[in-house]
């Protein structure tokens, strides 16, 4: 099913699960826990889930609105949504040390965009056209 563009219907349960677990878990974590190490790691994991769940419909919409050649499959859409979650969690982690500035925000975003560009470039280079039967290639035109 990863060959072409699928419908959004297949993503809906995962989107609702990620949003409810991510944002609900963040609410519970921030209101009912103490700031220990495991709560901090849980915070970052829940931020990744929450932001990925929010980004998945947006990424899907962008791929519907601006189709690529070859079209993005389910793995690409989920991976690009996951980049958004990792980006947000990384910025939250950097903010703990007061390291976030405009240049860090733009540089990190540029790095993630470049990584995704090279992954997509590698995927498109590894695709092979469908094999044509030998009989059709060597058929006698007479």
N, C-alpha and C positions, 0 to 999 in steps of 0.2 A: 504494500500500500504506500510505500515511500517513493514510488516512481513519479507520481504526479501530485498535483494539489488536491488535498482532501477537503471535506466539508468541516466546518467548525464544530459540528455536532459531536465528533469524536473527542474534542478537547474539553467539552463542557464539564464532565464530572471531575476531571483533573484540575481545571481552573477553580471550581467551587471548593474542592478539597484543599488546594494550596492556599487559597484566600482565607478560608475559614480556619485552617490549622495555623497559618502564619499570623494573621492579624489577631485571631482569638488567643493564640498562645502568647503573643506579645502583650496583649492586654492582661492576661493572667500573670505573666512573668513580671511585668512592670508594677502591678498592683499588689501581688501576694508573695513576692520572694525577696530575699536579702541579696545584696550585691556580692555574691561569692563567685569563684572561678567558674563553676559549672553553669551558673545562671548567665554569666557573660557569654560563654560558648553557646548556650541555648539561645541567647538573644541573637547572635550572629546567624545561627542556623534558621531561626524563625524569620529573620529579616530577609534571608535569601528566599525562603518559601513565599513570603508575602509579596515581595517585589516581583518574583517570577510569575506568580499567579496574576498579578495586575498587568504585567507586561505581555503575557501570552496573547490575549485578544488584540492588543495593539499591534504586536508584531505580525499576527495573522492578517489583520486588516491591511497593513502596509504591503504584505506580500500579495494580497488580492488586488490592491490598488495599483501597485507597481510590479508587475510580474517580471521575473528574471528568466534568462535562458542559460542553463536548464532551470525549470521551475523548482522552487524550494519545496522539499518534502517535509514530512513531520519532524524528522530529526533536526533539520536546519531551524525550523521555527522554534522548537523546544530549546535548542542550543542557544539561539539568539536571545530568547527570553531569559534563559539562565545567566547569560552574560549581564543582563540588567540587574538581576538579583545579586550576583557576585560583585558587581560594580558598587551597588548601594551598600552592601555589607563591608566592602573594603574601605569605602569612604567613612563609614561609621567607625570602623576600627582605627583608621588614621586620625579621626577626630579625638579619640581618647588621648593621644599624645599631642594634640593641638598642631597637627602637621598639615591640615587641609588648607590649601590656598587655591586661588584661581588657576595657577599653573599646574598644581597637582591634579585638580579636577579635570582640566583639559588634557593634560598629559596622560592620565590614566584612561580617560575616554578614548583618546587617540590610540593608545596601545591596544585596548580591547577591539576597537574598530579595525586596526591593522591585523590583529590576530584572526579575526573573523574573515577579513578579506583574503588572507593567505590560506585559510582553511577552505573557503569556497573556491579559490583558485586551484587548489590541489584537487578538490572534488571534481571540478569541471575538467581538469586535465586527465584524470584517471577514467573518465567515461569513454567507452568504446562504442562506435556505431554498431547497429545490429549487423550480424554476419549475413551476407548474401549467399544463397545457395550456389555451389560451384556450377551446377548445370545451367543456371541463368547467365553466369559470366562467360562461359565458353560455348554458349549455344551458337550454332551456325546460322547466320542471317538468311540463308537461302531457303 
